[in-house]
């Protein structure tokens, strides 16, 4: 089963792309709730390049590595990757009236209900939009 989330980021394409692929930005927006955070991130944004984001509960009770390999990179347009658990993700960046529409399509996992997964991914995407829109330029 594939799920999809999307948001409109009221910013320019170059800023949206940079905030999405740069570890120094990722650690500020990559969390689904205020009690989680990304403590470190690495990105090798190229075909076959690896990425990793270490996500942890702020109280230190749990954490996990979100990691995988880029299978397609079209600068300012599309990223595709496969996570180490075999699930695939596509991220599209589309200029539209008012900003950039970011759409993520991802393979659902079997551990959590689809609605919960969609809500979590949407929350992260909403955090991303908020972060980009409030960057000092």
C-alpha positions as CSV (number, residue, x, y, z in Angstrom):
1,X,0.0,0.0,0.0
2,X,1.3,3.5,-0.8
3,X,0.4,6.6,1.1
4,X,0.8,10.2,0.2
5,X,1.2,13.5,2.0
6,X,1.7,17.0,0.6
7,X,2.0,20.6,1.6
8,X,2.5,24.1,0.0
9,X,5.7,25.8,1.0
10,X,5.4,29.6,0.5
11,X,9.0,30.0,-0.6
12,X,11.2,29.8,-3.7
13,X,12.3,26.4,-5.2
14,X,16.0,26.9,-4.4
15,X,15.3,27.5,-0.7
16,X,12.9,24.6,-0.5
17,X,15.4,22.2,-2.1
18,X,18.3,23.3,0.1
19,X,16.3,23.0,3.3
20,X,15.2,19.5,2.3
21,X,18.7,18.1,1.4
22,X,21.0,19.9,3.9
23,X,21.8,18.2,7.2
24,X,22.1,21.6,9.0
25,X,18.5,22.3,8.1
26,X,17.1,18.8,8.4
27,X,17.9,18.7,12.2
28,X,15.6,21.6,12.7
29,X,12.4,20.4,11.0
30,X,12.5,16.5,10.9
31,X,10.2,15.5,13.7
32,X,6.5,14.6,13.9
33,X,5.9,16.0,17.3
34,X,7.5,18.4,19.9
35,X,8.7,15.5,22.0
36,X,11.0,14.1,19.2
37,X,13.9,15.6,17.4
38,X,16.6,14.7,14.8
39,X,19.9,14.7,16.6
40,X,22.1,14.2,13.5
41,X,21.8,13.9,9.7
42,X,24.0,13.0,6.8
43,X,23.1,13.3,3.2
44,X,25.0,12.3,0.0
45,X,22.4,13.5,-2.5
46,X,23.4,11.6,-5.6
47,X,22.4,8.4,-7.4
48,X,23.5,5.6,-5.0
49,X,24.3,8.1,-2.2
50,X,23.3,7.3,1.3
51,X,21.4,9.3,3.9
52,X,20.7,9.0,7.6
53,X,18.7,10.9,10.1
54,X,18.9,9.9,13.8
55,X,15.5,10.5,15.3
56,X,15.2,10.4,19.1
57,X,12.6,11.1,21.8
58,X,13.7,14.2,23.7
59,X,13.4,12.3,27.0
60,X,16.0,9.8,25.7
61,X,13.6,6.8,26.0
62,X,13.9,5.7,22.4
63,X,15.3,6.5,19.0
64,X,16.0,5.0,15.6
65,X,18.0,5.6,12.4
66,X,16.0,6.6,9.3
67,X,18.3,5.7,6.5
68,X,18.5,4.5,2.9
69,X,19.9,5.0,-0.5
70,X,19.0,7.5,-3.2
71,X,17.7,5.8,-6.4
72,X,16.9,9.0,-8.4
73,X,18.0,12.6,-8.0
74,X,16.7,15.3,-10.3
75,X,17.8,18.6,-8.8
76,X,14.9,20.9,-7.8
77,X,12.4,18.4,-9.0
78,X,12.5,14.9,-7.6
79,X,14.1,12.6,-5.1
80,X,13.5,8.9,-4.9
81,X,15.0,6.6,-2.3
82,X,14.7,3.2,-0.8
83,X,15.0,2.8,2.9
84,X,17.1,0.1,4.4
85,X,13.9,-1.9,5.2
86,X,13.0,-2.0,1.5
87,X,10.3,0.6,1.5
88,X,10.3,3.2,-1.4
89,X,9.7,6.9,-1.2
90,X,9.3,9.6,-3.9
91,X,9.4,13.3,-3.1
92,X,8.3,15.8,-5.8
93,X,8.9,19.5,-5.8
94,X,6.5,21.4,-8.0
95,X,6.3,25.2,-8.5
96,X,2.7,26.3,-8.2
97,X,0.9,29.6,-7.6
98,X,1.9,30.8,-4.1
99,X,5.0,28.6,-3.7
100,X,6.3,25.0,-4.0
101,X,4.1,22.0,-3.6
102,X,6.0,19.2,-2.0
103,X,4.4,15.7,-2.4
104,X,5.8,12.6,-0.7
105,X,4.5,9.1,-1.7
106,X,5.7,6.3,0.4
107,X,5.2,2.6,1.0
108,X,3.3,1.9,4.1
109,X,4.8,-0.4,6.7
110,X,2.9,-3.2,8.5
111,X,3.6,-2.3,12.2
112,X,1.3,0.8,12.5
113,X,-2.1,1.7,11.0
114,X,-2.0,3.6,7.7
115,X,-3.8,6.6,9.2
116,X,-1.1,6.9,11.9
117,X,1.7,6.7,9.4
118,X,0.1,9.3,7.2
119,X,-0.5,11.6,10.1
120,X,3.2,11.3,11.2
121,X,4.6,11.9,7.7
122,X,2.2,14.9,7.3
123,X,3.3,16.4,10.6
124,X,6.9,16.2,9.5
125,X,6.0,17.8,6.2
126,X,4.1,20.6,7.9
127,X,7.1,21.2,10.2
128,X,9.2,21.4,7.1
129,X,7.0,24.0,5.5
130,X,6.9,26.1,8.7
131,X,10.7,25.9,9.0
132,X,11.3,27.0,5.4
133,X,8.8,29.8,5.5
134,X,10.4,31.3,8.7
135,X,14.0,31.1,7.7
136,X,15.9,34.4,7.8
137,X,17.0,35.4,4.3
